[in-house]
């Protein structure tokens, strides 16, 4: 259940009305990378995590609820940017909120001009924020449905990307206002994106293994091939030479992809090279990881009989499993391969002995 506290998480303030910036700020109210999208993204992801990963359910619900708090901060800021809030503007208190700005023909025309980039302020929402982006395009679930794939090794990576994009929008917004009070709110909201990124990264690292994302392992014939698919001014770096960051395979730089494709019958006649992994090993890992994921889900929920969402007895049992699982130390790098996960388990086993 939800319980609303009417005080804002961060006490938003503005120095003066600014309809033009209110229009831009709509991007974080009803835009693709805004607070509504973030809240509903994590809220939706949490349901699938409740039984197998109650710790991640807790994390996702906490952050989803905080994002609703941030939506409230953004909405309150937009509202204040569209109304008179200081003593001088209180003189027009008998007028409706949006009309407080329209004292005189010149002021009226200026506000209408500024409002035309988001005319819903003046003719639809009556000076209140609407669920649109800065261009007036209505919010859509298409922004977030692709981020809810039912597998936390994918979802948490999407969340890290979402926090990155939201941080950048706030960074850009800060360049378009000189209001010190608005800036302090935007700084807070931007900083929380950085905080959430690290929280999601840490949560990902406790799911071991988590790389590659999902269950199925990649085909070792193609994991370490870098195809030089553009000509002119080519560069080499750790993305196409040396060892790969996660699979620890030596990159193969395919200088002439066309010739390589022709010589290998459209890559069908390719064998694993510069890697110690084989197709047989990958098939075994597919089965073992699949069983692990299945057991995590099935072991946390009864397959037969009635079920209930609030189940203290079952949650107590699952909590003990989660605590033991999270006791495995994690690396700074959140991407944990099967090999790294086994190393971590062995280290823990030796310490326990």
Steps between C-alpha positions, in 0.01 A plus 500: 500500500601859457494774761545857385682762707415845369846646561735469205809280535702806394348840570475643149513877454500748213601868494255616238257373237658362184249342257773432243706288739185334631450377146849350489455342842200305373761267349561362849130487583357313203798437274675177401773542762288674760393415852164345408674261261755408767240440770283276285803318353628388840149445634428259214833319530446443871208260459706233328773535762275460806528122545844395373680822597312670786805715571485641146123542538570714804760703310280554195195599702705740713650671196169496308334676793784751518456569129134580566631745761724651234204526264329699772802731531508559124123560488515742791786689335312528172192623686700767679671607177153566359358695795583798720674386816682805637360797687492736203275267298264443792338835415298322231374233739137553397582375150535139396849353525605521137344846463729639768767504229292694249511852647493718191483429129878472456533249783203303368645474151840401639354219710290373209809503279700305757213262558450414135773235515273321749156658443334244728618723787263774387206324337490145639651467846428853618855570611573156645747238373375244252631150428684600185858561403635847420355476149149426625511131400294293749677252724486140377582162653704434186775693680543222756342172388827385346673542837285236670630169364443281804870438558685722744835448325342691211266730692765635737726584208209685337452685828863609504457631147178677597668673794783605270259657250301676770820640651596645164159666451537675836853599406369663182205662679737669744645696209165664420413660832675760711255466789715390798205334673406299192864405454521358852197277435643383169836432664328283761302306239807455280702374796238241588534356148869441575409341834244269342745395229738373767220325688388313188862415417557359849175301483603354165831384642319286760334291228771249417562425224342792316709518183405442229159638588219248509557124502637384165874522436640651180641303209882497549552508123391863492550653846849642440482606134525871423385582146659808343170605339599858410794623295742783557674624813460171687586479869618222726436488870391273785168450321663317209842382617633321805264308725127563528381652825264226614553179301879543519548398139754647259336724243527401133518807280333421166666755271298404191152381609382438142787266423460328836129440445563362152779268620292360786180434306315782668673429834358144511848350463638690799665325794568649843838674498704684764265366767503210742124456471327240286149440374473195725597703805247769412223241471586368846497850643163567338356203687666580833408870499149414386459260793636762741256765379211253506583384853522860622148567375335166575671462835357828622137435407263202532416347164171355622219629715393853583744787513490832677709813447552569870642176640720567807600136549618453143665843498697408813636187333583688181671776699745252650584369152552854372725594792719197436509576128597862556781397736707407196746788455468705182756667281497870419403399148130415513521258206551155648572213261448136589873454548524802730197383696662161557821666618304709746315195632826309542658790688201519733503122549868508599440785745210314657714190542 
